[in-house]
């Protein structure tokens, strides 16, 4: 294996990890931003107010995007396993 080949596999792995985690992270970030703006406007500084909506948003996003996330991970894993003989050379 050449260093370029290993770098390509590493880059592809990072891309898949970012794609799979992006919907969950974006949902948590958007809800956190909305709650923060709400807290700033109403001057309510309760720390637990931020956690519950984020947990609910992440759970809903996970339910919505789970099939797509699993498909992307299975596709990546199958690609790695199918090309394993080529990687050994």
Beta strands, then each sheet from edge to edge (+ up, - down):
end
